[in-house]
Amino acid sequence: FILFYFILLFFSPSLPLQIPDALLMERDKRARWQGIPVLLKRLYESSHPNSDMTQIHSFVKELSSLLSMEAMSIVTEERKTPQESTFPNTYTFDLFGGVDLLVEILMRPTLTTQKDVPKMSDDLVKDCLSVLYNCCICTDGVTKSLASRDDFILFLFTLMSNKKTFLQTATLIEDILGVRKEMIQLEDIPNLAGLVQSFNQQQLANFCRILSVTISEPDVGVDDKHTLLARNAQQRANAGPSRAEVNQVALLNIPGFVERLCKLATRKVSEASGTSSFLQELEDWHTWLDNALVLDALMQIASDEAEQSSTESSDESSLAASPLGHRLPQSMKIVHEIMYKVEVLYVLCVMLMGRQRNQVHRMLAEFRLIPGLNNLFDKLIWRKNTSSHVLHGQNQNCDCSPEISFKIQFLRLLQSFSDHHENKYLLLNSQELNELSAISLKANIPEVEALVNTDRNLVCDGKKGLLTRLISVMKKEPAESSFRFWQARAVESFLRGATSYADQVFLLKRGLLEHILFCIIDSGCKSHDVLQSYFDLLGELMKFNLDAFKRFNKYVNTDEKFQIFFNQINSSLVDSNMLVRCIVLTLDRFESQTEDMRVVEVLSECCLLSYMARVENRLSFLFRLINIINVQTLTQENVSCLNTSLVVLMLARRRGKLPFYLNALREKEYAEKYPGGLLNNFHNLLRFWQHHYLNKDKDSTCLENSSCIPFTYWKETVAVLLGSDRTCPYAIASYIDEAYMDLDRDF
């Protein structure tokens, strides 16, 4: 009989009402349910539309006390994986319908048409939300169950308008959205603009933690969905804007939203006077600062104590004036600020990479985000070197300290801001802009249009611009630091786009090339990610630049150094192929400028150019570039190998040597006893190239800018190589014997 009741329990959350108290109590003694089913039954019986809220609250508080210790054990024991056996009280609470009952109690005022329904107190709402949050972190499945209820999620957003329940609501929403498969639509939130505009600055920063889930495209990971084939198929299936893109537009349409984020990102934080005691203080608090709930709770108490009537009550000035503000260690206040700046910078970074990029760029420039970050650089962003951290790839979430997360997010923002955009010159100050103009004047070349059009009122102030500060830090970074990867990416993005001689010389004068070569040759760096970022940066820095190749030759002045350098290149051609492309392109240009004696001198003296001038070395790179990729394994990371191989063949075609290269590929196949292998694979790759790059939505200007070869010539070369006439010496098909031909394979 008892077993029958508890089997039914799984199908009816209201069943405790129907089980006699005596039966529940008898079973409670054996199962050690701590009286939870009886409490739930009494809560259920007393929770009707006109019930006494005081009585309901007393039951909720009693239940909360039974569950809170289990949740705290997760906080203090590094978030163990939820297991029912480990958290019996929470499991019992959910088993007997407690979660559904609390959701019903919370939402009841919105579901009834009665006008005289007793109002729930803020404390009751907070306690209900805390119990639900405890269940989410302790019992597997509760979060997913709540995440499936659209009505409840939208209701939670309405609770965020109340400052007293904001923190608990935001934390629960963040947890729920983190496991939800389908992204919510921000437009569905009642009065979204009014809600966001009602937030004070601290609430808005906290809200960014929620927004980060709603505006980021789902991470496809490293499975086959990550391949370009799968991505293209997904884009065809979802032709319209994604939910993330729609949500970004919804936020941009909120008046003042981006401006307030810029203020949050750039507002200053008071520093402790003693640096050494400050750093020691930081270490002492670090063991538990990662828990956002604990930190938020303390900071909210401090804000509540300081609150007057201002909507900006959580600013650092008012916090410092509060009684608790004096008791909180300085490091805690600063790390609290850093934690929220991470979220704000992340939201800005995502929006910079979206379809509304140009609109976001204009707003960030207008609201002086870059000068503001420049003023924070020395005191907050790069106060010290943090050496005890691990490398995180570009698309990985960083589960590390607030300090490290902040630095990485700052560097990612700079990368997104500069990448192929004319606003990149806002990273300099007026004196540095003048220096660029002087470099162009001395070289007798026109200034780039973006530099001429840069609004001097929006650039960095102070003695150094943000880019110069970054390079100074980069050169001092410890050899094992993973920040090298992000720093190199951020600086490289400044050089991306059409090659600018003045930009290159500006960085060369600051010793950047020598620093990169030191990292590649002398530092003992083993990280593929860091090496790839330095190879890419080196390629952008040296392309078509005589001064750079002279400096290279001066640094790589022994056979031993040259051998180490090429060993690093050959260790992973996927990582270094952009540098190989730079050398091939530069060699081709210099060989067409032999009337200039400076060019002749560099061609004759530079070991790097001499190496690439030997046709057997170019062919060796071409063989390997084609051999390490195929259509099924192409990703955004390695598709550059296909484009580099195409550059080699385009330059050969321009010089009338394309048949020689294609015949060399054929001979290589036969030498390796694999006839048709290379050429069939390359034919399929080029068919995919047409399919991928000739898509009307695909921006091909990056290929054109990086190579200084018109995109029309890219298309023509691919079409010639894919020609079906087997008598044409420029068609791949004419070099594959009939018996080994496999050119019509379906992707």
Secondary structure, DSSP 8 states (H G I E B T S, - for coil): -HHHHHHHHTT-TTGGGGS-HHHHHHHHHHHT-TTHHHHHHHHHHH-STT--HHHHHHHHHHHHHHHHHHHHHHHHTT-----TTT-HHHHHHHHTTHHHHHHHHHHHHHH---S------HHHHHHHHHHHHHHHHHSTTHHHHHHT-HHHHHHHHHHTTSHHHHHHHHHHHHHHHHH-SS---GGGSTTHHHHHHH--HHHHHHHHHHHHHHHS----TTSGGGSHHHHHHHHHH--S--HHHHHHHHHHTSTTHHHHHHHHHH------S-HHHHHHHHHHHHHHHT-HHHHHHHHHHHHHHH--S-TTTTSHHHHHHSHHHHHS-HHHHHHHHHHHHHHHHHHHHHHHTSTTHHHHHHHHHHTTHHHHHHHHIIIIITSS---S-----TTS---S-HHHHHHHHHHHHHHHHHTT-GGGGGGSBHHHHHHHHHHHHHTT----HHHHH--GGGSB-SSS-HHHHHHHHHHHS-TT-THHHHHHHHHHHHH-SS--HHHHHHHHTTTHHHHHHIIIIIS----HHHHHHHHHHHHHHHTT-HHHHHHHHHHS-SHHHHHHHHHHHHH-HHHHHHHHHHHHHHHHHHHT-TTSHHHHHHHHH-HHHHHHHSHHHHHHHHHHHHHT--GGG--TTTHHHHHHHHHHHHHHHHTT-HHHHHHHHHHHHHHTT-TTHHHHHHHHHHHHHHHHHTSTT---HHHHHHHTS-HHHHHHHHHHHT---TT-TT-GGGGS-GGG-------
